[in-house]
Amino acid sequence: MTRLELRIMQVIWRLGASTVSAVQAELEPPLAYTTVQTMLNILERKGKLKRELEGRAYVYSARVTETKALGQSVRDLVDRMFGGSSEELVMSLLKNRQIDAKKLAELTEKFHRELDSEEEA
């Protein structure tokens, strides 16, 4: 997704089913009504949103969850930028000091705790 598509999807995920006007009102900086309408229609054609006519206005709702969209975006990033290697992504984060080894260890521990709690459920 483009940055603008993501911004719009974040509004839909936060508000739930919404009209063009409702989405437009939530966007900062503001965008023209026609721009928001065009982007919602693009997202609907891409299968990210569905729309239903309610009265005289279309109401848009998400076809994909935020978690699923995030996962797809991360996979695309790893494939395009790191040749499919998630290890190279992590190394890049470490080399560029966007995360340190201590924080990585904390996240690994958190991941294992979450994984264990999912298995118990």
C-alpha positions as a printed NumPy array, in Angstrom:
array([[  0.   ,   0.   ,   0.   ],
       [  1.063,   3.563,  -0.59 ],
       [  1.39 ,   5.937,   2.374],
       [ -1.915,   7.59 ,   1.525],
       [ -3.67 ,   4.244,   1.157],
       [ -2.319,   3.207,   4.548],
       [ -3.486,   6.465,   6.169],
       [ -6.974,   5.885,   4.805],
       [ -7.015,   2.229,   5.861],
       [ -5.956,   3.262,   9.378],
       [ -9.009,   5.523,   9.564],
       [-11.292,   2.688,   8.421],
       [ -9.725,   0.266,  10.909],
       [-10.171,   2.791,  13.714],
       [-13.723,   3.93 ,  12.854],
       [-15.142,   0.834,  11.217],
       [-17.535,   1.182,   8.273],
       [-17.398,   4.797,   7.077],
       [-18.531,   7.172,   4.388],
       [-16.192,   9.336,   2.308],
       [-17.093,  12.331,   4.481],
       [-16.307,  10.474,   7.713],
       [-12.907,   9.375,   6.407],
       [-12.155,  12.858,   5.076],
       [-12.931,  14.41 ,   8.475],
       [-10.357,  12.173,  10.187],
       [ -7.42 ,  12.801,   7.863],
       [ -4.622,  15.17 ,   8.848],
       [ -3.593,  17.069,   6.878],
       [ -7.025,  17.376,   5.256],
       [ -7.593,  16.102,   1.728],
       [-10.2  ,  17.061,  -0.848],
       [-13.406,  15.017,  -0.798],
       [-12.782,  13.825,  -4.362],
       [ -9.255,  12.677,  -3.472],
       [-10.559,  10.614,  -0.547],
       [-13.34 ,   9.199,  -2.722],
       [-10.855,   8.235,  -5.441],
       [ -8.535,   6.554,  -2.918],
       [-11.394,   4.623,  -1.31 ],
       [-12.461,   3.395,  -4.749],
       [ -8.882,   2.347,  -5.551],
       [ -8.672,   0.425,  -2.263],
       [-12.006,  -1.229,  -3.058],
       [-10.742,  -2.297,  -6.499],
       [ -7.571,  -3.68 ,  -4.867],
       [ -9.725,  -5.801,  -2.561],
       [ -8.71 ,  -3.995,   0.639],
       [-12.168,  -2.48 ,   1.156],
       [-15.741,  -3.375,   0.322],
       [-18.482,  -0.849,  -0.238],
       [-22.236,  -0.911,   0.131],
       [-24.751,   1.688,  -0.939],
       [-26.691,   2.993,   2.058],
       [-29.197,   5.592,   1.035],
       [-27.359,   7.941,  -1.299],
       [-23.833,   7.294,  -0.004],
       [-21.413,   4.415,  -0.164],
       [-20.161,   3.022,   3.117],
       [-16.677,   1.49 ,   3.013],
       [-15.423,  -1.223,   5.342],
       [-12.219,  -3.219,   5.579],
       [-11.885,  -6.587,   3.862],
       [ -8.479,  -7.145,   5.466],
       [ -7.489,  -6.752,   9.088],
       [ -4.761,  -4.368,  10.131],
       [ -2.67 ,  -7.328,  11.289],
       [ -2.977,  -9.095,   7.935],
       [ -2.157,  -5.921,   5.989],
       [  0.87 ,  -5.265,   8.197],
       [  2.085,  -8.824,   7.668],
       [  1.713,  -8.502,   3.892],
       [  3.554,  -5.181,   3.878],
       [  6.438,  -6.549,   5.952],
       [  6.72 ,  -9.591,   3.662],
       [  6.781,  -7.288,   0.618],
       [  9.47 ,  -5.108,   2.231],
       [ 11.621,  -8.101,   3.154],
       [ 11.251,  -9.566,  -0.342],
       [ 12.014,  -6.306,  -2.167],
       [ 14.724,  -4.839,   0.047],
       [ 16.372,  -7.862,   1.644],
       [ 16.013, -10.63 ,  -0.92 ],
       [ 13.469, -12.436,   1.229],
       [ 15.82 , -12.636,   4.225],
       [ 14.257, -11.475,   7.488],
       [ 17.673, -11.964,   9.082],
       [ 19.075,  -9.271,   6.76 ],
       [ 16.267,  -6.934,   7.844],
       [ 17.179,  -7.442,  11.503],
       [ 20.882,  -6.96 ,  10.734],
       [ 20.071,  -3.719,   8.904],
       [ 18.103,  -2.469,  11.919],
       [ 21.034,  -3.293,  14.19 ],
       [ 23.681,  -1.785,  11.871],
       [ 21.702,   1.434,  11.461],
       [ 21.161,   1.64 ,  15.214],
       [ 17.388,   1.599,  14.828],
       [ 17.306,  -1.151,  17.434],
       [ 19.98 ,  -2.366,  19.827],
       [ 20.848,  -5.893,  20.884],
       [ 19.284,  -5.413,  24.338],
       [ 15.951,  -4.33 ,  22.86 ],
       [ 16.11 ,  -7.215,  20.371],
       [ 16.562,  -9.652,  23.274],
       [ 13.581,  -8.081,  25.085],
       [ 11.428,  -8.427,  21.979],
       [ 12.495, -12.038,  21.515],
       [ 11.479, -12.808,  25.093],
       [  8.144, -10.999,  24.617],
       [  7.531, -12.979,  21.433],
       [  8.126, -16.281,  23.229],
       [  5.751, -15.282,  26.061],
       [  3.022, -14.402,  23.54 ],
       [  3.621, -17.621,  21.626],
       [  3.353, -19.646,  24.847],
       [  0.103, -17.918,  25.845],
       [ -1.4  , -18.604,  22.387],
       [ -0.527, -22.291,  22.696],
       [ -2.202, -22.458,  26.114],
       [ -5.442, -20.941,  24.772]])
